[in-house]
Each structure stands twice: as C-alpha cells, then as structure tokens.
C-alpha cells in the first residue's frame, strides 16, 4: 500500500491490518511518501535580517519633516520628500549632509552638528506621524512568525529612535534582536553590524539572509558573505536593479517565495 502525501522522503514501514472476515491479522508493508514542507524547512535554515527605513517602514514623510525643521531653523531652503527618499540609508548625519549639499551649503561639522540636534529633537517627537509599514509587511511578518523564523533588524537609525518607531507601529514583538547604529562599533556598510545582528539570533551567517534597499545593505551583506534581497520601493539613490543584490522584489508579499529560492 502506498500513501502519497506530497513530494518528500519515502519510508517503508510494516503495519498490522485486521481482516475480520477471516478472523486473521496480517501485516503488510506500507510505503509512505512524507511531505517535506519546504516553507518550514526554509524557516529552520534561514534567519532573516531586515533593514528598517525603506525596507520595512516608509519613514520618508517624517524624516523629511525632521530634516526641514532643521533646514528652516537654519534659514535654509527645504528639501522635497522625493529628494529625501534618495538621501536615506546611511544614518541621520549623512541625510543632513546630503540635505545641506542639496541646498547648496557646505556641510561643515559645526553646521551639521547644529542641524543634527534640531533634527533628532523634532524627529523624536514626530517619529510616526505619517510613517507606516509598507504594503504586505504585516502579512509577511506574520507568515514568518508562524513558521518560527528568527528575525532581526539591522538599521543605521539610532537605537532609541528605532525602538520608539517599532513600538509605535506595533512591530517590535516580531524582532528579538534589534541593532541600531549606535549599538555597534562599526555600522553598515561594515559587515560587523550585520554579523552582530545575526549572532544575536544564535544563527550562523551561512544560515542568514539580508533584506534591504540600499548600497549600505548590499555592501554589508556581501562583506559578511550573506545573501541579499533588495526591495525596489526603498530609498536608494542607486537604481534597485543596479545595487548588486542577489534578487530584487517589487512586492513585500513575494518575500517568502523569494527566500525559498535560497534554501
């Protein structure tokens, strides 16, 4: 007798079967083809490390508001949101430097320090006024949580702001490990940032995968020897398909199938 449950591992087992018409009990060999759940096996093999801004959450509207609060306070022209979307990815200081440059102002240390203080104060008070998870994020995170897939966040946002944003958007419980830029000695694109996040999940780097949207994410993953999937809707100033990622997805709900391809 053969029982087929799906593709997977074939087992031969001997099971007793009662034949009541003759009052005898016979033993027959049953071939069982066990279904191997490829999604479940993927969840065991891979820990998933996510970037935050531009990958999990569309934070550009509130980042733009904070940047322009600083620009206005310094009597400088504001930067439009479309431009800010291509300035994010390497932390607040780089964002401010790029904003000042876009305004035609030399981004010297004193001016950047002044702008940083204003930016961080405003952003802390308005961190999720308009920021929201990208479409499909909640659905996809729930999918991986049901599979008990280890998940972490590796971001160049400061830790306190990262925690505040994730708490406000009710995302924090998905991630047992969260490492902001100020929690590590070397932030992305240095591989240590990613490797420390993976280590916190007690997973070997060979069993991890990075999900991001920027050159910082791709460079960190490459240096760490970790596969990288990029999302096309993020904030990179480089075209998504030119980032050098292993794969680019246009919809967050495609992520489970995309990751399955690395199993």
C-alpha positions as a printed NumPy array, in Angstrom:
array([[  0.   ,   0.   ,   0.   ],
       [  1.289,   3.429,  -0.879],
       [  0.179,   6.658,   0.801],
       [  1.281,   9.763,  -1.068],
       [  1.179,  12.987,   0.899],
       [  3.394,  15.051,  -1.371],
       [  6.978,  15.283,  -2.525],
       [  9.494,  14.38 ,   0.093],
       [ 11.043,  11.392,   1.88 ],
       [  9.851,   7.86 ,   1.137],
       [  9.592,   5.489,   4.109],
       [  8.737,   1.784,   4.128],
       [  7.015,   0.612,   7.304],
       [  5.272,  -2.617,   8.281],
       [  1.82 ,  -2.088,   9.778],
       [ -0.712,  -4.665,  11.032],
       [ -4.074,  -4.794,   9.304],
       [ -7.026,  -6.78 ,  10.662],
       [ -9.037,  -8.886,   8.21 ],
       [-12.174,  -9.559,  10.227],
       [-13.894, -11.65 ,   7.52 ],
       [-11.329, -14.429,   8.064],
       [-10.565, -13.675,  11.646],
       [ -6.896, -13.164,  10.902],
       [ -4.451, -10.364,  11.325],
       [ -1.993,  -9.761,   8.546],
       [  0.994,  -7.487,   8.271],
       [  1.607,  -5.503,   5.132],
       [  4.371,  -3.178,   4.093],
       [  3.19 ,   0.376,   3.584],
       [  5.197,   2.869,   1.591],
       [  4.606,   6.374,   2.901],
       [  5.903,   9.342,   0.973],
       [  6.25 ,  12.009,   3.636],
       [  5.612,  15.598,   2.687],
       [  8.545,  17.826,   3.376],
       [  7.223,  21.304,   3.964],
       [  9.66 ,  23.426,   2.048],
       [  8.461,  26.58 ,   3.768],
       [  9.053,  25.081,   7.204],
       [ 12.48 ,  23.797,   6.194],
       [ 13.323,  27.273,   4.93 ],
       [ 12.4  ,  28.771,   8.269],
       [ 14.826,  26.453,  10.033],
       [ 17.651,  27.184,   7.612],
       [ 17.331,  30.956,   7.413],
       [ 17.278,  33.765,   9.872],
       [ 16.001,  36.929,   8.217],
       [ 17.657,  40.269,   8.937],
       [ 15.743,  43.355,   7.856],
       [ 16.812,  46.894,   7.257],
       [ 14.235,  49.333,   8.65 ],
       [ 13.827,  52.632,   6.748],
       [ 12.786,  51.991,   3.17 ],
       [ 12.502,  48.242,   3.71 ],
       [ 10.013,  47.56 ,   6.5  ],
       [  8.654,  51.059,   7.048],
       [  8.024,  54.051,   4.799],
       [  9.595,  56.656,   7.066],
       [ 10.372,  59.236,   4.375],
       [  7.484,  61.591,   5.239],
       [  8.594,  62.025,   8.864],
       [ 12.291,  62.079,   8.007],
       [ 11.507,  64.861,   5.537],
       [  9.621,  66.761,   8.228],
       [ 12.532,  66.496,  10.659],
       [ 15.108,  67.484,   8.036],
       [ 13.084,  70.516,   7.   ],
       [ 12.592,  71.536,  10.638],
       [ 16.375,  71.743,  10.846],
       [ 16.703,  73.487,   7.499],
       [ 14.078,  76.05 ,   8.425],
       [ 15.688,  76.745,  11.802],
       [ 18.958,  77.423,  10.   ],
       [ 17.247,  79.681,   7.418],
       [ 17.96 ,  77.22 ,   4.637],
       [ 15.639,  76.065,   1.848],
       [ 13.578,  72.958,   2.487],
       [ 14.131,  69.663,   0.671],
       [ 11.23 ,  67.926,  -1.044],
       [ 10.23 ,  64.422,   0.025],
       [ 11.042,  62.861,  -3.345],
       [ 14.643,  64.015,  -2.952],
       [ 14.833,  62.82 ,   0.654],
       [ 13.839,  59.313,  -0.463],
       [ 17.171,  59.118,  -2.269],
       [ 19.186,  60.515,   0.66 ],
       [ 18.241,  57.964,   3.343],
       [ 20.209,  54.836,   4.151],
       [ 23.433,  55.794,   5.886],
       [ 22.083,  57.409,   9.026],
       [ 20.77 ,  60.809,  10.08 ],
       [ 24.099,  62.597,   9.827],
       [ 24.593,  61.59 ,   6.205],
       [ 20.982,  62.546,   5.494],
       [ 21.628,  66.016,   6.878],
       [ 24.898,  66.349,   4.968],
       [ 23.091,  65.443,   1.763],
       [ 20.274,  67.86 ,   2.577],
       [ 22.732,  70.698,   3.131],
       [ 24.542,  69.86 ,  -0.072],
       [ 21.241,  69.859,  -1.963],
       [ 20.617,  73.342,  -0.564],
       [ 23.97 ,  74.492,  -1.925],
       [ 25.525,  74.804,   1.538],
       [ 28.887,  73.422,   2.64 ],
       [ 28.205,  70.671,   5.171],
       [ 30.88 ,  71.586,   7.715],
       [ 30.947,  69.868,  11.108],
       [ 29.576,  72.805,  13.106],
       [ 26.583,  73.272,  10.836],
       [ 25.89 ,  69.546,  10.677],
       [ 26.05 ,  69.303,  14.478],
       [ 23.543,  72.15 ,  14.807],
       [ 21.216,  70.574,  12.281],
       [ 21.543,  67.148,  13.921],
       [ 20.37 ,  68.442,  17.29 ],
       [ 17.274,  70.041,  15.746],
       [ 16.605,  67.038,  13.513],
       [ 16.776,  64.478,  16.342],
       [ 14.594,  66.553,  18.671],
       [ 11.896,  67.054,  16.037],
       [ 12.047,  63.502,  14.748],
       [ 11.735,  62.025,  18.226],
       [  8.505,  63.967,  18.739],
       [  7.065,  63.136,  15.304],
       [  8.558,  59.731,  14.557],
       [  5.377,  58.1  ,  13.304],
       [  3.082,  60.974,  12.372],
       [  2.925,  59.675,   8.805],
       [  5.286,  56.691,   8.768],
       [  3.669,  53.318,   8.055],
       [  4.799,  49.768,   7.267],
       [  4.949,  49.164,   3.539],
       [  2.105,  47.196,   1.98 ],
       [  2.375,  43.497,   2.755],
       [  4.836,  43.851,   5.637],
       [  2.475,  42.834,   8.445],
       [  1.108,  39.897,   6.47 ],
       [  4.609,  38.697,   5.624],
       [  5.995,  39.091,   9.145],
       [  3.044,  37.117,  10.498],
       [  3.8  ,  34.386,   7.966],
       [  7.389,  34.076,   9.156],
       [  6.416,  34.279,  12.818],
       [  4.031,  31.352,  12.358],
       [  6.967,  29.393,  10.953],
       [  9.093,  30.425,  13.96 ],
       [ 11.629,  32.021,  11.633],
       [ 14.202,  34.054,  13.587],
       [ 14.008,  37.712,  12.558],
       [ 16.118,  40.728,  13.425],
       [ 16.524,  44.398,  12.49 ],
       [ 19.856,  45.878,  11.433],
       [ 19.488,  49.629,  10.914],
       [ 21.577,  52.774,  10.755],
       [ 18.89 ,  54.585,  12.744],
       [ 19.865,  55.266,  16.394],
       [ 18.691,  52.548,  18.778],
       [ 16.325,  54.68 ,  20.857],
       [ 14.556,  56.01 ,  17.761],
       [ 14.43 ,  52.519,  16.264],
       [ 12.764,  51.101,  19.36 ],
       [ 10.348,  54.029,  19.558],
       [  9.325,  53.645,  15.915],
       [  8.845,  49.876,  16.144],
       [  6.874,  50.217,  19.367],
       [  4.655,  52.962,  17.968],
       [  3.879,  50.914,  14.861],
       [  3.432,  47.739,  16.953],
       [  6.176,  45.906,  15.104],
       [  8.655,  45.401,  17.907],
       [  7.431,  41.978,  19.035],
       [  8.421,  40.42 ,  15.717],
       [ 12.113,  41.029,  16.361],
       [ 14.02 ,  39.552,  19.315],
       [ 17.209,  41.233,  18.086],
       [ 17.334,  44.907,  17.06 ],
       [ 20.647,  46.683,  16.498],
       [ 20.72 ,  50.4  ,  15.771],
       [ 23.802,  52.231,  14.538],
       [ 24.891,  53.396,  17.993],
       [ 24.797,  49.867,  19.444],
       [ 27.748,  48.685,  17.352],
       [ 31.276,  49.92 ,  16.797],
       [ 31.022,  49.646,  13.025],
       [ 27.675,  50.322,  11.373],
       [ 26.518,  49.343,   7.894],
       [ 28.005,  49.082,   5.337],
       [ 30.573,  47.438,   7.619],
       [ 29.757,  43.729,   7.883],
       [ 30.17 ,  43.701,  11.68 ],
       [ 26.791,  45.387,  12.106],
       [ 25.036,  42.625,  10.191],
       [ 27.129,  39.835,  11.719],
       [ 26.391,  41.031,  15.255],
       [ 22.678,  41.067,  14.476],
       [ 22.876,  37.509,  13.155],
       [ 24.92 ,  36.404,  16.153],
       [ 22.243,  37.772,  18.48 ],
       [ 19.785,  35.33 ,  16.916],
       [ 22.259,  32.478,  17.559],
       [ 22.327,  31.599,  13.869],
       [ 25.41 ,  31.033,  11.707],
       [ 25.908,  33.646,   8.968],
       [ 25.62 ,  30.92 ,   6.32 ],
       [ 22.038,  30.375,   7.522],
       [ 21.009,  34.03 ,   7.348],
       [ 19.662,  36.301,   4.648],
       [ 19.505,  40.107,   4.489],
       [ 16.57 ,  42.16 ,   3.224],
       [ 17.337,  45.778,   2.406],
       [ 17.02 ,  48.646,  -0.036],
       [ 20.349,  50.443,  -0.229],
       [ 24.023,  50.18 ,  -1.088],
       [ 24.783,  50.037,   2.641],
       [ 22.695,  46.882,   2.95 ],
       [ 24.177,  45.217,  -0.121],
       [ 27.772,  46.086,   0.809],
       [ 27.3  ,  44.822,   4.368],
       [ 25.751,  41.57 ,   3.163],
       [ 28.412,  40.981,   0.538],
       [ 31.242,  41.574,   3.028],
       [ 29.553,  39.262,   5.542],
       [ 29.023,  36.514,   2.981],
       [ 25.256,  36.692,   3.4  ],
       [ 22.703,  36.602,   0.54 ],
       [ 20.818,  39.855,  -0.001],
       [ 17.348,  40.517,  -1.384],
       [ 16.582,  44.137,  -2.231],
       [ 13.16 ,  45.761,  -2.358],
       [ 12.52 ,  48.045,  -5.322],
       [ 10.367,  50.532,  -3.4  ],
       [ 13.016,  51.731,  -0.953],
       [ 15.185,  54.829,  -0.711],
       [ 18.346,  54.022,  -2.629],
       [ 19.972,  56.712,  -4.766],
       [ 21.122,  53.802,  -6.958],
       [ 18.512,  52.104,  -9.14 ],
       [ 17.341,  48.943,  -7.31 ],
       [ 18.405,  46.561, -10.069],
       [ 21.867,  48.157, -10.085],
       [ 22.502,  47.63 ,  -6.378],
       [ 24.107,  44.233,  -6.919],
       [ 21.637,  42.293,  -4.781],
       [ 21.031,  38.61 ,  -5.42 ],
       [ 17.379,  39.329,  -6.106],
       [ 15.062,  42.347,  -6.292],
       [ 11.373,  42.132,  -5.351],
       [  8.66 ,  44.68 ,  -6.132],
       [  6.137,  43.457,  -3.552],
       [  6.855,  42.512,   0.057],
       [  4.446,  39.572,  -0.096],
       [  6.789,  37.956,  -2.651],
       [  9.437,  37.557,   0.044],
       [  8.54 ,  34.016,   1.25 ],
       [  8.828,  32.607,  -2.258],
       [ 11.979,  34.637,  -2.897],
       [ 13.67 ,  33.272,   0.214],
       [ 12.61 ,  29.753,  -0.636],
       [ 14.809,  30.043,  -3.699],
       [ 17.877,  30.287,  -1.436],
       [ 17.052,  27.109,   0.501]])
